[in-house]
């Protein structure tokens, strides 16, 4: 249940805006996690502020952030005040423009695999989240992301861009730029990361195609420097009665991720399925990441899981899941109750 801060709304209205509102919402959870060795208790509660308004000319605008995302002094890399947490937006006949910790164009169009468990995949380090090249908190060194969306009939177009990366972007832009001496700590300096995508939506299915580019550190020995990595993404989802299925495929070029040796992420693909029966939801996914190594054999990392949820009504849900991941080299389990306020 959302609570509206009427006093704040009245104050904003008196400032001459056509309409404005500040709303409170939140989420919480409590349960247990088995990390492969031990059973642990896990709980949290979060509050979210959503600010919306409309100008006299009919432009809609707003912003949103969680309380835990606004600690300017303690967490300089994840703060709504710095633009790397939360988001602000403005929309009208021209479309919608958002800025902050927003998704890239590719991820906005395609998204991730289905989240499992009462922690929504966090107990397995979010292996259901596809590793897009830019956006969604992955590119902290690239600063805030700007996302533009425009929809005509059944077709949606997306474009996103960052303001250029810098190792010490949180202090002074250009203060500690990339020099190529240490690929483990350096980052490309003032390099724009971008993404474009298109999506077609019908009554019971959608398909989307995206492209992204960004400078990354080349970890190949003797060739340390900045290279431009590319990403082509393709996704589709269909819903038929109570059953839904989603597929995601990403192909990368020059995406070097290793620290001590040349580790290149070549491609990622996954499949997710869900079945809804009244208050019961059953979900599962499979994902594979394929890596290429210079001077060594290629390696594949698989992850798969299955989970179930039971809707208690009123924003409360009992959920649990089992996920096996090569990244964890283990099988992990969670079970508990999650809430939406």
C-alpha atoms as one frame of an Amber mdcrd trajectory, in Angstrom:
protein
   0.000   0.000   0.000   1.465   3.311  -1.015   1.399   6.236   1.381   1.258
   9.751   0.004   2.957  12.596   1.824   0.093  15.062   1.588   1.944  17.858
   3.345   4.812  17.697   0.874   2.368  17.531  -2.027   0.537  20.619  -0.823
   3.825  22.477  -0.437   4.877  21.641  -3.999   1.473  22.594  -5.355   1.749
  25.985  -3.718   4.993  26.564  -5.622   3.039  26.885  -8.864   3.230  23.420
 -10.422   0.174  22.027 -12.176   0.359  18.862 -10.051   2.963  17.082  -7.957
   3.136  14.151  -5.610   5.646  12.411  -3.355   4.744   8.810  -2.593   6.272
   6.265  -0.234   6.506   2.574  -1.010   8.794  -0.189   0.127   9.703  -3.843
   0.255  10.944  -6.310   2.832  11.861  -9.942   3.220  12.775 -12.528   5.831
  13.904 -16.109   5.500  16.837 -18.501   5.299  19.646 -19.060   2.805  21.763
 -22.184   2.385  25.063 -21.063   0.806  26.371 -24.558   0.077  27.947 -24.955
   3.512  25.772 -23.355   6.169  22.211 -22.191   6.730  21.960 -18.457   7.420
  19.177 -16.075   8.397  18.562 -13.214   5.988  16.252 -10.203   6.214  15.981
  -6.599   5.091  13.554  -3.674   4.757  13.752  -0.769   2.299  11.771   2.422
   1.699  11.423   4.051  -1.715  10.532   7.635  -2.569   8.746   8.245  -5.880
   8.343  11.873  -6.908   6.027  12.786  -9.787   4.774  16.037 -11.253   3.315
  17.698 -14.315   4.136  21.120 -15.724   1.604  23.669 -16.894   2.522  22.707
 -20.460   1.623  19.047 -19.818   5.134  17.605 -19.444   5.354  14.754 -16.939
   8.460  14.493 -14.778   9.627  12.579 -11.741  12.320  10.825  -9.815  12.741
   7.771  -7.628  15.325   6.456  -5.186  15.524   4.194  -2.147  16.643   5.441
   1.259  19.653   3.092   1.199  20.745   4.700  -2.076  21.199   8.117  -0.512
  24.248   8.140   1.733  26.455  10.693   0.015  29.423  10.616   2.388  29.535
   6.909   3.213  29.084   5.522  -0.311  30.420   7.880  -2.949  30.023   5.285
  -5.701  26.297   4.550  -5.109  24.380   7.707  -4.349  21.241   9.272  -5.800
  22.851  12.676  -5.260  25.729  11.634  -7.555  23.438  10.210 -10.220  24.607
   6.599  -9.813  21.574   5.467  -7.803  17.930   6.226  -8.347  16.739   8.041
 -11.460  15.004  11.186 -12.721  12.918  11.512 -15.892  10.799  13.757 -18.081
   8.254  12.623 -20.665   5.842  14.002 -23.219   4.877  13.640 -26.868   8.602
  13.461 -27.681   9.019  10.281 -25.633  10.704   9.733 -22.274  14.194  10.744
 -21.162  15.622   9.213 -17.952  18.974   9.753 -16.278  20.803   8.125 -13.369
  21.116   4.433 -12.509  18.921   3.367 -15.418  19.070   0.426 -17.797  20.876
   0.538 -21.095  18.805   0.530 -24.284  19.534  -3.165 -24.860  18.556  -4.238
 -21.369  15.477  -2.011 -21.364  14.261  -3.729 -24.526  15.215  -7.302 -23.609
  15.788  -7.600 -19.863  17.069 -10.551 -17.863  15.936 -14.096 -17.159  13.251
 -14.681 -14.522  14.181 -13.967 -10.896  13.879 -16.849  -8.442  13.426 -17.184
  -4.695  12.451 -14.788  -1.969  15.710 -12.864  -2.544  14.947 -12.595  -6.288
  18.204 -14.321  -7.197  20.531 -12.432  -4.852  21.303 -15.614  -2.876  23.055
 -16.922  -6.022  24.691 -13.566  -6.887  22.003 -12.764  -9.471  23.099 -15.252
 -12.122  19.749 -14.660 -13.822  20.926 -11.126 -14.682  22.440 -10.995 -18.151
  25.820  -9.246 -18.368  25.002  -6.305 -20.629  27.945  -4.186 -21.679  26.611
  -0.932 -20.239  23.971   0.294 -17.816  22.170  -1.250 -14.844  24.910  -0.494
 -12.316  27.541  -2.534 -14.160  29.447   0.479 -15.439  30.073   2.522 -12.292
  33.259   3.908 -13.801  31.188   5.301 -16.665  29.032   7.459 -14.403  25.279
   8.048 -14.799  23.401   6.688 -17.813  20.884   8.591 -19.952  18.076   6.533
 -21.535  15.651   7.714 -24.238  12.441   5.808 -25.088   9.922   6.398 -27.872
   6.956   4.186 -28.810   4.863   4.246 -31.990   2.055   1.698 -32.227   3.699
  -1.693 -31.532   7.303  -0.561 -31.988   9.486   0.877 -29.212  12.856   2.499
 -29.845  15.557   2.965 -27.208  18.907   4.768 -27.031  21.262   5.140 -24.061
  24.624   6.783 -23.423  27.002   7.486 -20.550  28.934  10.704 -19.980  32.339
   9.053 -20.379  34.274   6.970 -17.894  37.046   8.084 -15.581  38.845   6.223
 -12.804  38.257   9.083 -10.392  34.960  10.343 -11.824  33.511  10.717  -8.305
  35.979  13.508  -7.475  37.174  15.596 -10.410  36.651  14.537 -14.012  40.056
  13.849 -15.538  41.844  13.804 -12.177  43.061  10.216 -12.508  42.792   9.144
 -16.096  43.730   5.951 -17.864  47.429   5.614 -18.629  47.653   1.948 -19.604
  50.189   1.054 -16.911  47.973  -1.242 -14.862  45.029  -3.049 -16.531  43.865
  -4.282 -13.130  43.100  -0.797 -11.847  43.008   1.563 -14.829  39.848   2.326
 -16.761  39.408   3.982 -20.155  39.171   7.725 -19.651  36.279   9.890 -20.810
  35.031   7.186 -23.158  31.343   7.153 -24.004  29.450   3.884 -23.698  26.278
   3.665 -25.748  23.464   1.327 -26.737  20.532   1.311 -29.169  17.624  -1.141
 -29.394  14.255  -1.758 -31.030  11.350  -3.857 -29.800   8.176  -5.128 -31.438
   5.293  -6.114 -29.173   2.211  -8.068 -30.228  -0.663  -9.287 -28.103   1.079
 -12.311 -26.605   4.732 -12.033 -27.645   7.584  -9.597 -28.264  10.958  -9.642
 -30.017  13.837  -7.187 -29.570  17.258  -6.469 -31.027  19.992  -4.342 -29.452
  23.546  -3.140 -30.000  26.069  -1.628 -27.554  29.643  -0.378 -27.623  32.057
   0.686 -24.881  35.784   0.971 -24.259  37.171  -1.706 -21.954  40.622  -2.614
 -20.676  42.536  -5.052 -22.892  44.086  -7.592 -20.509  46.258  -9.363 -23.074
  49.867  -9.398 -21.933  51.963  -6.846 -23.783  48.894  -5.232 -25.316  47.448
  -3.418 -22.299  45.331  -0.492 -23.390  41.855   0.509 -24.355  39.830  -1.465
 -26.895  36.263  -0.983 -28.087  34.014  -3.855 -27.076  30.810  -4.554 -29.000
  27.629  -6.356 -28.045  24.736  -7.626 -30.174  21.696  -8.756 -28.193  18.549
 -10.582 -29.214  15.572 -11.498 -27.058  12.018 -12.765 -27.332   9.207 -13.744
 -24.986   5.848 -15.424 -25.530   2.896 -15.856 -23.193   0.256 -18.492 -23.839
  -2.536 -18.934 -21.327  -0.761 -19.589 -17.993   2.612 -20.417 -19.546   5.417
 -18.043 -20.557   8.838 -18.617 -22.112  11.717 -16.195 -22.715  14.986 -16.498
 -24.582  18.042 -14.193 -24.553  21.206 -14.272 -26.670  24.202 -11.896 -26.550
  27.289 -11.988 -28.765  30.348  -9.983 -27.689  33.478  -8.791 -29.433  36.705
  -7.788 -27.626  35.105  -7.941 -24.191  38.112  -8.736 -22.019  37.202  -9.480
 -18.407  40.235 -11.214 -16.895  42.839  -9.582 -14.669  45.965 -11.720 -14.874
  45.469 -13.213 -18.332  43.415 -12.755 -21.492  39.858 -13.787 -20.648  37.315
 -12.817 -23.278  33.563 -13.240 -22.827  32.430 -14.542 -26.216  28.683 -15.110
 -25.867  25.865 -15.557 -23.379  22.518 -17.230 -23.873  19.685 -18.383 -21.667
  16.141 -19.670 -21.528  13.512 -19.048 -18.843  10.059 -20.548 -18.335   7.190
 -19.854 -15.951   3.774 -21.329 -15.184   1.107 -19.411 -13.244  -1.750 -21.362
 -11.629  -3.996 -19.157  -9.498  -1.810 -18.023  -6.570   1.042 -20.410  -7.416
   3.932 -19.436  -9.702   6.609 -21.904 -10.826   9.706 -20.545 -12.620  12.995
 -21.839 -13.930  15.949 -20.787 -16.093  19.114 -22.010 -17.770  22.089 -19.812
 -18.692  25.492 -20.371 -20.294  28.460 -17.987 -20.579  31.195 -18.974 -23.033
  34.736 -17.625 -22.553  37.752 -17.681 -24.829  41.292 -17.686 -23.411  44.400
 -16.696 -25.317  46.804 -19.628 -25.285  44.416 -21.880 -23.356  41.274 -23.931
 -23.841  37.881 -22.239 -23.955  35.590 -22.653 -20.955  31.834 -22.626 -20.431
  30.002 -21.648 -17.249  26.461 -22.944 -16.713  23.784 -21.903 -14.247  20.270
 -23.197 -13.800  17.565 -23.005 -11.194  13.952 -23.618 -10.302  11.721 -21.794
  -7.859   8.136 -21.420  -6.696   6.014 -18.658  -5.171   2.655 -18.580  -3.402
   0.807 -15.267  -3.272  -0.681 -14.702   0.182  -2.421 -11.529  -0.953  -1.988
  -7.986   0.290   1.600  -7.802  -0.960   2.958 -10.868   0.890   4.458 -13.840
  -0.984   6.059 -17.087   0.199   8.922 -18.024  -2.126  11.854 -20.376  -2.432
  14.349 -21.563  -5.042  17.302 -23.831  -5.777  20.118 -22.620  -8.072  23.247
 -24.434  -9.225  25.982 -22.271 -10.723  29.465 -23.006 -12.063  30.462 -19.524
 -10.917  29.703 -20.544  -7.325  30.789 -24.145  -7.919  27.938 -25.079  -5.610
  24.180 -25.449  -5.179  22.435 -22.814  -3.075  18.909 -22.584  -1.678  16.693
 -19.853  -0.257  13.226 -19.851   1.310  11.227 -17.131   2.996   8.555 -14.461
   2.761   8.801 -11.196   0.783   6.610  -8.149   1.141   5.602  -5.118  -0.930
   4.239  -2.036   0.795
